Every structure is written in structure tokens, then in C-alpha cells.
Amino acid sequence: MPQNESSNDRLFRIVLFMFIVTLAIAWQSWFLLALSAIPLITGAIGFCPLYAITGYKTLKSES
């Protein structure tokens, strides 16, 4: 699977994951906890399906 996220984008998603998990714990929300999986997974693998659909990418080309 090709990557389409820069390292800064990936770091932002991991930080966003931690923020959402903190809110989920504070608010005792299973929905937020489940929602936090999206930035965790996309940040970990470096691929965003929404970016692929729209043709957007933050990763610089390797040329």
C-alpha cells in the first residue's frame, strides 16, 4: 500500500489519537474511543483512504 502522508501528518494523527482517547476516558464515551482508532491506524500505516479518493497527499514525491 503506497503511503500518502508526510511524517508531520502522521505525527499529528498520533497526537490527535491521544487527545481523543483522553476525551473518551474523561467523558466515558465508547463512541469516542472507537472513533480514535481512525487517526491511530492511518497515522501508523501512513495511508489515508480519504486522501487517496481526493488525490491529495502530504508526502513529497521521491524524485
PDB file with SEQRES, HELIX, SHEET and CRYST1 records, atoms N, CA, C and O in Angstrom:
SEQRES   1 A   63  MET PRO GLN ASN GLU SER SER ASN ASP ARG LEU PHE ARG          
SEQRES   2 A   63  ILE VAL LEU PHE MET PHE ILE VAL THR LEU ALA ILE ALA          
SEQRES   3 A   63  TRP GLN SER TRP PHE LEU LEU ALA LEU SER ALA ILE PRO          
SEQRES   4 A   63  LEU ILE THR GLY ALA ILE GLY PHE CYS PRO LEU TYR ALA          
SEQRES   5 A   63  ILE THR GLY TYR LYS THR LEU LYS SER GLU SER                  
HELIX    1 AA1 SER A    7  TRP A   27  1                                  21    
HELIX    2 AA2 TRP A   30  LEU A   35  1                                   6    
HELIX    3 AA3 ALA A   37  ILE A   45  1                                   9    
HELIX    4 AA4 PRO A   49  THR A   54  1                                   6    
CRYST1    1.000    1.000    1.000  90.00  90.00  90.00 P 1           1          
ATOM      1  N   MET A   1       0.848  -1.171   0.000  1.00  0.00           N  
ATOM      2  CA  MET A   1       0.000   0.000   0.000  1.00  0.00           C  
ATOM      3  C   MET A   1       0.898   1.240   0.000  1.00  0.00           C  
ATOM      4  O   MET A   1       1.732   1.397   0.891  1.00  0.00           O  
ATOM      5  N   PRO A   2       0.736   2.106  -0.975  1.00  0.00           N  
ATOM      6  CA  PRO A   2       1.573   3.307  -1.033  1.00  0.00           C  
ATOM      7  C   PRO A   2       1.191   4.303   0.065  1.00  0.00           C  
ATOM      8  O   PRO A   2       0.025   4.434   0.437  1.00  0.00           O  
ATOM      9  N   GLN A   3       2.187   4.983   0.555  1.00  0.00           N  
ATOM     10  CA  GLN A   3       1.929   5.983   1.583  1.00  0.00           C  
ATOM     11  C   GLN A   3       1.577   7.313   0.928  1.00  0.00           C  
ATOM     12  O   GLN A   3       2.073   7.639  -0.150  1.00  0.00           O  
ATOM     13  N   ASN A   4       0.710   8.081   1.598  1.00  0.00           N  
ATOM     14  CA  ASN A   4       0.367   9.400   1.088  1.00  0.00           C  
ATOM     15  C   ASN A   4       0.362  10.459   2.200  1.00  0.00           C  
ATOM     16  O   ASN A   4      -0.214  11.534   2.033  1.00  0.00           O  
ATOM     17  N   GLU A   5       1.005  10.149   3.334  1.00  0.00           N  
ATOM     18  CA  GLU A   5       1.079  11.086   4.451  1.00  0.00           C  
ATOM     19  C   GLU A   5       2.538  11.391   4.787  1.00  0.00           C  
ATOM     20  O   GLU A   5       3.385  10.498   4.806  1.00  0.00           O  
ATOM     21  N   SER A   6       2.809  12.654   5.049  1.00  0.00           N  
ATOM     22  CA  SER A   6       4.152  13.045   5.473  1.00  0.00           C  
ATOM     23  C   SER A   6       4.362  12.647   6.933  1.00  0.00           C  
ATOM     24  O   SER A   6       3.413  12.278   7.625  1.00  0.00           O  
ATOM     25  N   SER A   7       5.597  12.724   7.389  1.00  0.00           N  
ATOM     26  CA  SER A   7       5.878  12.366   8.779  1.00  0.00           C  
ATOM     27  C   SER A   7       5.198  13.338   9.740  1.00  0.00           C  
ATOM     28  O   SER A   7       4.771  12.930  10.820  1.00  0.00           O  
ATOM     29  N   ASN A   8       5.087  14.614   9.370  1.00  0.00           N  
ATOM     30  CA  ASN A   8       4.375  15.577  10.215  1.00  0.00           C  
ATOM     31  C   ASN A   8       2.888  15.245  10.302  1.00  0.00           C  
ATOM     32  O   ASN A   8       2.287  15.340  11.372  1.00  0.00           O  
ATOM     33  N   ASP A   9       2.310  14.864   9.196  1.00  0.00           N  
ATOM     34  CA  ASP A   9       0.900  14.468   9.153  1.00  0.00           C  
ATOM     35  C   ASP A   9       0.675  13.239  10.033  1.00  0.00           C  
ATOM     36  O   ASP A   9      -0.300  13.174  10.782  1.00  0.00           O  
ATOM     37  N   ARG A  10       1.573  12.280   9.938  1.00  0.00           N  
ATOM     38  CA  ARG A  10       1.453  11.058  10.742  1.00  0.00           C  
ATOM     39  C   ARG A  10       1.584  11.372  12.230  1.00  0.00           C  
ATOM     40  O   ARG A  10       0.837  10.832  13.046  1.00  0.00           O  
ATOM     41  N   LEU A  11       2.525  12.237  12.586  1.00  0.00           N  
ATOM     42  CA  LEU A  11       2.700  12.629  13.980  1.00  0.00           C  
ATOM     43  C   LEU A  11       1.450  13.340  14.494  1.00  0.00           C  
ATOM     44  O   LEU A  11       1.002  13.076  15.609  1.00  0.00           O  
ATOM     45  N   PHE A  12       0.889  14.234  13.695  1.00  0.00           N  
ATOM     46  CA  PHE A  12      -0.335  14.934  14.078  1.00  0.00           C  
ATOM     47  C   PHE A  12      -1.462  13.945  14.354  1.00  0.00           C  
ATOM     48  O   PHE A  12      -2.211  14.114  15.317  1.00  0.00           O  
ATOM     49  N   ARG A  13      -1.589  12.920  13.524  1.00  0.00           N  
ATOM     50  CA  ARG A  13      -2.652  11.928  13.714  1.00  0.00           C  
ATOM     51  C   ARG A  13      -2.458  11.125  14.992  1.00  0.00           C  
ATOM     52  O   ARG A  13      -3.434  10.790  15.663  1.00  0.00           O  
ATOM     53  N   ILE A  14      -1.225  10.813  15.336  1.00  0.00           N  
ATOM     54  CA  ILE A  14      -0.959  10.086  16.585  1.00  0.00           C  
ATOM     55  C   ILE A  14      -1.287  10.969  17.787  1.00  0.00           C  
ATOM     56  O   ILE A  14      -1.867  10.493  18.763  1.00  0.00           O  
ATOM     57  N   VAL A  15      -0.923  12.243  17.726  1.00  0.00           N  
ATOM     58  CA  VAL A  15      -1.259  13.175  18.813  1.00  0.00           C  
ATOM     59  C   VAL A  15      -2.777  13.344  18.908  1.00  0.00           C  
ATOM     60  O   VAL A  15      -3.332  13.389  20.006  1.00  0.00           O  
ATOM     61  N   LEU A  16      -3.444  13.436  17.761  1.00  0.00           N  
ATOM     62  CA  LEU A  16      -4.907  13.519  17.738  1.00  0.00           C  
ATOM     63  C   LEU A  16      -5.527  12.280  18.378  1.00  0.00           C  
ATOM     64  O   LEU A  16      -6.501  12.389  19.123  1.00  0.00           O  
ATOM     65  N   PHE A  17      -4.972  11.109  18.095  1.00  0.00           N  
ATOM     66  CA  PHE A  17      -5.438   9.874  18.714  1.00  0.00           C  
ATOM     67  C   PHE A  17      -5.363   9.967  20.236  1.00  0.00           C  
ATOM     68  O   PHE A  17      -6.320   9.631  20.933  1.00  0.00           O  
ATOM     69  N   MET A  18      -4.218  10.425  20.746  1.00  0.00           N  
ATOM     70  CA  MET A  18      -4.051  10.521  22.200  1.00  0.00           C  
ATOM     71  C   MET A  18      -5.036  11.523  22.807  1.00  0.00           C  
ATOM     72  O   MET A  18      -5.559  11.292  23.898  1.00  0.00           O  
ATOM     73  N   PHE A  19      -5.289  12.625  22.113  1.00  0.00           N  
ATOM     74  CA  PHE A  19      -6.244  13.614  22.588  1.00  0.00           C  
ATOM     75  C   PHE A  19      -7.659  13.035  22.640  1.00  0.00           C  
ATOM     76  O   PHE A  19      -8.368  13.223  23.629  1.00  0.00           O  
ATOM     77  N   ILE A  20      -8.069  12.339  21.590  1.00  0.00           N  
ATOM     78  CA  ILE A  20      -9.410  11.756  21.553  1.00  0.00           C  
ATOM     79  C   ILE A  20      -9.556  10.675  22.619  1.00  0.00           C  
ATOM     80  O   ILE A  20     -10.611  10.573  23.245  1.00  0.00           O  
ATOM     81  N   VAL A  21      -8.529   9.874  22.837  1.00  0.00           N  
ATOM     82  CA  VAL A  21      -8.588   8.850  23.882  1.00  0.00           C  
ATOM     83  C   VAL A  21      -8.732   9.509  25.253  1.00  0.00           C  
ATOM     84  O   VAL A  21      -9.492   9.031  26.096  1.00  0.00           O  
ATOM     85  N   THR A  22      -8.010  10.596  25.476  1.00  0.00           N  
ATOM     86  CA  THR A  22      -8.132  11.323  26.747  1.00  0.00           C  
ATOM     87  C   THR A  22      -9.560  11.825  26.949  1.00  0.00           C  
ATOM     88  O   THR A  22     -10.114  11.697  28.041  1.00  0.00           O  
ATOM     89  N   LEU A  23     -10.154  12.392  25.907  1.00  0.00           N  
ATOM     90  CA  LEU A  23     -11.545  12.834  25.998  1.00  0.00           C  
ATOM     91  C   LEU A  23     -12.487  11.657  26.227  1.00  0.00           C  
ATOM     92  O   LEU A  23     -13.431  11.758  27.011  1.00  0.00           O  
ATOM     93  N   ALA A  24     -12.235  10.551  25.551  1.00  0.00           N  
ATOM     94  CA  ALA A  24     -13.092   9.369  25.704  1.00  0.00           C  
ATOM     95  C   ALA A  24     -13.069   8.857  27.135  1.00  0.00           C  
ATOM     96  O   ALA A  24     -14.103   8.466  27.676  1.00  0.00           O  
ATOM     97  N   ILE A  25     -11.902   8.860  27.742  1.00  0.00           N  
ATOM     98  CA  ILE A  25     -11.790   8.405  29.125  1.00  0.00           C  
ATOM     99  C   ILE A  25     -12.475   9.397  30.067  1.00  0.00           C  
ATOM    100  O   ILE A  25     -13.210   9.000  30.971  1.00  0.00           O  
ATOM    101  N   ALA A  26     -12.226  10.688  29.847  1.00  0.00           N  
ATOM    102  CA  ALA A  26     -12.813  11.711  30.715  1.00  0.00           C  
ATOM    103  C   ALA A  26     -14.333  11.722  30.619  1.00  0.00           C  
ATOM    104  O   ALA A  26     -15.019  11.884  31.628  1.00  0.00           O  
ATOM    105  N   TRP A  27     -14.856  11.551  29.421  1.00  0.00           N  
ATOM    106  CA  TRP A  27     -16.303  11.594  29.205  1.00  0.00           C  
ATOM    107  C   TRP A  27     -16.947  10.217  29.242  1.00  0.00           C  
ATOM    108  O   TRP A  27     -18.164  10.094  29.100  1.00  0.00           O  
ATOM    109  N   GLN A  28     -16.142   9.187  29.431  1.00  0.00           N  
ATOM    110  CA  GLN A  28     -16.600   7.795  29.469  1.00  0.00           C  
ATOM    111  C   GLN A  28     -17.438   7.474  28.216  1.00  0.00           C  
ATOM    112  O   GLN A  28     -18.575   7.012  28.305  1.00  0.00           O  
ATOM    113  N   SER A  29     -16.844   7.731  27.075  1.00  0.00           N  
ATOM    114  CA  SER A  29     -17.536   7.568  25.804  1.00  0.00           C  
ATOM    115  C   SER A  29     -16.905   6.440  24.985  1.00  0.00           C  
ATOM    116  O   SER A  29     -15.758   6.540  24.548  1.00  0.00           O  
ATOM    117  N   TRP A  30     -17.666   5.376  24.787  1.00  0.00           N  
ATOM    118  CA  TRP A  30     -17.195   4.276  23.942  1.00  0.00           C  
ATOM    119  C   TRP A  30     -17.124   4.710  22.486  1.00  0.00           C  
ATOM    120  O   TRP A  30     -16.272   4.238  21.733  1.00  0.00           O  
ATOM    121  N   PHE A  31     -18.021   5.610  22.088  1.00  0.00           N  
ATOM    122  CA  PHE A  31     -18.026   6.091  20.708  1.00  0.00           C  
ATOM    123  C   PHE A  31     -16.724   6.821  20.378  1.00  0.00           C  
ATOM    124  O   PHE A  31     -16.113   6.569  19.340  1.00  0.00           O  
ATOM    125  N   LEU A  32     -16.304   7.724  21.261  1.00  0.00           N  
ATOM    126  CA  LEU A  32     -15.041   8.434  21.022  1.00  0.00           C  
ATOM    127  C   LEU A  32     -13.855   7.487  21.034  1.00  0.00           C  
ATOM    128  O   LEU A  32     -12.907   7.654  20.267  1.00  0.00           O  
ATOM    129  N   LEU A  33     -13.913   6.500  21.900  1.00  0.00           N  
ATOM    130  CA  LEU A  33     -12.826   5.526  21.950  1.00  0.00           C  
ATOM    131  C   LEU A  33     -12.725   4.770  20.625  1.00  0.00           C  
ATOM    132  O   LEU A  33     -11.629   4.555  20.107  1.00  0.00           O  
ATOM    133  N   ALA A  34     -13.868   4.372  20.085  1.00  0.00           N  
ATOM    134  CA  ALA A  34     -13.872   3.683  18.791  1.00  0.00           C  
ATOM    135  C   ALA A  34     -13.431   4.626  17.672  1.00  0.00           C  
ATOM    136  O   ALA A  34     -12.710   4.217  16.762  1.00  0.00           O  
ATOM    137  N   LEU A  35     -13.865   5.889  17.739  1.00  0.00           N  
ATOM    138  CA  LEU A  35     -13.504   6.881  16.733  1.00  0.00           C  
ATOM    139  C   LEU A  35     -12.006   7.165  16.729  1.00  0.00           C  
ATOM    140  O   LEU A  35     -11.438   7.500  15.689  1.00  0.00           O  
ATOM    141  N   SER A  36     -11.374   7.034  17.873  1.00  0.00           N  
ATOM    142  CA  SER A  36      -9.935   7.313  17.965  1.00  0.00           C  
ATOM    143  C   SER A  36      -9.095   6.318  17.175  1.00  0.00           C  
ATOM    144  O   SER A  36      -7.923   6.579  16.904  1.00  0.00           O  
ATOM    145  N   ALA A  37      -9.673   5.192  16.804  1.00  0.00           N  
ATOM    146  CA  ALA A  37      -8.933   4.187  16.030  1.00  0.00           C  
ATOM    147  C   ALA A  37      -8.578   4.699  14.633  1.00  0.00           C  
ATOM    148  O   ALA A  37      -7.575   4.275  14.057  1.00  0.00           O  
ATOM    149  N   ILE A  38      -9.380   5.595  14.090  1.00  0.00           N  
ATOM    150  CA  ILE A  38      -9.138   6.078  12.728  1.00  0.00           C  
ATOM    151  C   ILE A  38      -7.806   6.821  12.617  1.00  0.00           C  
ATOM    152  O   ILE A  38      -6.985   6.456  11.776  1.00  0.00           O  
ATOM    153  N   PRO A  39      -7.557   7.865  13.444  1.00  0.00           N  
ATOM    154  CA  PRO A  39      -6.247   8.522  13.311  1.00  0.00           C  
ATOM    155  C   PRO A  39      -5.084   7.625  13.730  1.00  0.00           C  
ATOM    156  O   PRO A  39      -3.974   7.781  13.220  1.00  0.00           O  
ATOM    157  N   LEU A  40      -5.318   6.690  14.649  1.00  0.00           N  
ATOM    158  CA  LEU A  40      -4.248   5.783  15.047  1.00  0.00           C  
ATOM    159  C   LEU A  40      -3.835   4.896  13.878  1.00  0.00           C  
ATOM    160  O   LEU A  40      -2.647   4.777  13.582  1.00  0.00           O  
ATOM    161  N   ILE A  41      -4.779   4.289  13.230  1.00  0.00           N  
ATOM    162  CA  ILE A  41      -4.477   3.365  12.126  1.00  0.00           C  
ATOM    163  C   ILE A  41      -3.870   4.111  10.940  1.00  0.00           C  
ATOM    164  O   ILE A  41      -2.859   3.679  10.386  1.00  0.00           O  
ATOM    165  N   THR A  42      -4.484   5.229  10.551  1.00  0.00           N  
ATOM    166  CA  THR A  42      -3.960   5.964   9.395  1.00  0.00           C  
ATOM    167  C   THR A  42      -2.585   6.557   9.687  1.00  0.00           C  
ATOM    168  O   THR A  42      -1.732   6.620   8.802  1.00  0.00           O  
ATOM    169  N   GLY A  43      -2.370   6.989  10.925  1.00  0.00           N  
ATOM    170  CA  GLY A  43      -1.058   7.516  11.289  1.00  0.00           C  
ATOM    171  C   GLY A  43       0.001   6.443  11.355  1.00  0.00           C  
ATOM    172  O   GLY A  43       1.156   6.687  11.007  1.00  0.00           O  
ATOM    173  N   ALA A  44      -0.380   5.252  11.798  1.00  0.00           N  
ATOM    174  CA  ALA A  44       0.582   4.159  11.918  1.00  0.00           C  
ATOM    175  C   ALA A  44       1.013   3.614  10.559  1.00  0.00           C  
ATOM    176  O   ALA A  44       2.186   3.296  10.365  1.00  0.00           O  
ATOM    177  N   ILE A  45       0.075   3.504   9.619  1.00  0.00           N  
ATOM    178  CA  ILE A  45       0.427   2.929   8.318  1.00  0.00           C  
ATOM    179  C   ILE A  45       0.834   3.979   7.289  1.00  0.00           C  
ATOM    180  O   ILE A  45       1.439   3.644   6.270  1.00  0.00           O  
ATOM    181  N   GLY A  46       0.508   5.256   7.546  1.00  0.00           N  
ATOM    182  CA  GLY A  46       0.910   6.319   6.624  1.00  0.00           C  
ATOM    183  C   GLY A  46       0.049   6.429   5.390  1.00  0.00           C  
ATOM    184  O   GLY A  46       0.465   7.019   4.393  1.00  0.00           O  
ATOM    185  N   PHE A  47      -1.137   5.874   5.437  1.00  0.00           N  
ATOM    186  CA  PHE A  47      -2.035   5.909   4.289  1.00  0.00           C  
ATOM    187  C   PHE A  47      -3.411   6.367   4.740  1.00  0.00           C  
ATOM    188  O   PHE A  47      -3.973   5.819   5.688  1.00  0.00           O  
ATOM    189  N   CYS A  48      -3.956   7.373   4.061  1.00  0.00           N  
ATOM    190  CA  CYS A  48      -5.292   7.874   4.356  1.00  0.00           C  
ATOM    191  C   CYS A  48      -6.189   7.597   3.148  1.00  0.00           C  
ATOM    192  O   CYS A  48      -5.938   8.124   2.064  1.00  0.00           O  
ATOM    193  N   PRO A  49      -7.231   6.777   3.320  1.00  0.00           N  
ATOM    194  CA  PRO A  49      -8.126   6.487   2.201  1.00  0.00           C  
ATOM    195  C   PRO A  49      -8.811   7.729   1.641  1.00  0.00           C  
ATOM    196  O   PRO A  49      -9.036   7.817   0.434  1.00  0.00           O  
ATOM    197  N   LEU A  50      -9.141   8.683   2.495  1.00  0.00           N  
ATOM    198  CA  LEU A  50      -9.772   9.909   2.025  1.00  0.00           C  
ATOM    199  C   LEU A  50      -8.824  10.713   1.135  1.00  0.00           C  
ATOM    200  O   LEU A  50      -9.246  11.300   0.138  1.00  0.00           O  
ATOM    201  N   TYR A  51      -7.542  10.735   1.499  1.00  0.00           N  
ATOM    202  CA  TYR A  51      -6.547  11.386   0.641  1.00  0.00           C  
ATOM    203  C   TYR A  51      -6.483  10.683  -0.720  1.00  0.00           C  
ATOM    204  O   TYR A  51      -6.382  11.342  -1.754  1.00  0.00           O  
ATOM    205  N   ALA A  52      -6.540   9.367  -0.717  1.00  0.00           N  
ATOM    206  CA  ALA A  52      -6.459   8.608  -1.966  1.00  0.00           C  
ATOM    207  C   ALA A  52      -7.656   8.903  -2.868  1.00  0.00           C  
ATOM    208  O   ALA A  52      -7.504   9.028  -4.083  1.00  0.00           O  
ATOM    209  N   ILE A  53      -8.839   9.013  -2.280  1.00  0.00           N  
ATOM    210  CA  ILE A  53     -10.046   9.289  -3.063  1.00  0.00           C  
ATOM    211  C   ILE A  53      -9.978  10.677  -3.697  1.00  0.00           C  
ATOM    212  O   ILE A  53     -10.347  10.858  -4.858  1.00  0.00           O  
ATOM    213  N   THR A  54      -9.504  11.649  -2.928  1.00  0.00           N  
ATOM    214  CA  THR A  54      -9.464  13.028  -3.427  1.00  0.00           C  
ATOM    215  C   THR A  54      -8.203  13.353  -4.219  1.00  0.00           C  
ATOM    216  O   THR A  54      -8.135  14.394  -4.872  1.00  0.00           O  
ATOM    217  N   GLY A  55      -7.202  12.471  -4.167  1.00  0.00           N  
ATOM    218  CA  GLY A  55      -5.960  12.711  -4.886  1.00  0.00           C  
ATOM    219  C   GLY A  55      -4.996  13.612  -4.135  1.00  0.00           C  
ATOM    220  O   GLY A  55      -3.979  14.024  -4.692  1.00  0.00           O  
ATOM    221  N   TYR A  56      -5.292  13.921  -2.900  1.00  0.00           N  
ATOM    222  CA  TYR A  56      -4.452  14.790  -2.077  1.00  0.00           C  
ATOM    223  C   TYR A  56      -3.392  13.957  -1.379  1.00  0.00           C  
ATOM    224  O   TYR A  56      -3.659  12.818  -0.996  1.00  0.00           O  
ATOM    225  N   LYS A  57      -2.202  14.498  -1.207  1.00  0.00           N  
ATOM    226  CA  LYS A  57      -1.180  13.820  -0.420  1.00  0.00           C  
ATOM    227  C   LYS A  57      -0.233  14.845   0.167  1.00  0.00           C  
ATOM    228  O   LYS A  57       0.042  15.880  -0.440  1.00  0.00           O  
ATOM    229  N   THR A  58       0.262  14.543   1.359  1.00  0.00           N  
ATOM    230  CA  THR A  58       1.186  15.437   2.028  1.00  0.00           C  
ATOM    231  C   THR A  58       2.618  14.920   1.919  1.00  0.00           C  
ATOM    232  O   THR A  58       3.556  15.617   2.305  1.00  0.00           O  
ATOM    233  N   LEU A  59       2.793  13.719   1.404  1.00  0.00           N  
ATOM    234  CA  LEU A  59       4.108  13.124   1.243  1.00  0.00           C  
ATOM    235  C   LEU A  59       4.762  13.678  -0.020  1.00  0.00           C  
ATOM    236  O   LEU A  59       4.162  13.653  -1.095  1.00  0.00           O  
ATOM    237  N   LYS A  60       5.965  14.168   0.106  1.00  0.00           N  
ATOM    238  CA  LYS A  60       6.692  14.695  -1.058  1.00  0.00           C  
ATOM    239  C   LYS A  60       7.080  13.532  -1.969  1.00  0.00           C  
ATOM    240  O   LYS A  60       7.411  12.449  -1.487  1.00  0.00           O  
ATOM    241  N   SER A  61       7.040  13.750  -3.261  1.00  0.00           N  
ATOM    242  CA  SER A  61       7.426  12.705  -4.209  1.00  0.00           C  
ATOM    243  C   SER A  61       8.915  12.425  -4.109  1.00  0.00           C  
ATOM    244  O   SER A  61       9.703  13.316  -3.792  1.00  0.00           O  
ATOM    245  N   GLU A  62       9.294  11.190  -4.379  1.00  0.00           N  
ATOM    246  CA  GLU A  62      10.690  10.778  -4.273  1.00  0.00           C  
ATOM    247  C   GLU A  62      11.402  10.883  -5.613  1.00  0.00           C  
ATOM    248  O   GLU A  62      11.841   9.872  -6.161  1.00  0.00           O  
ATOM    249  N   SER A  63      11.520  12.089  -6.145  1.00  0.00           N  
ATOM    250  CA  SER A  63      12.213  12.264  -7.424  1.00  0.00           C  
ATOM    251  C   SER A  63      13.253  13.333  -7.357  1.00  0.00           C  
ATOM    252  O   SER A  63      13.926  13.604  -8.352  1.00  0.00           O  
TER     253      SER A  63                                                      
END                                                                             
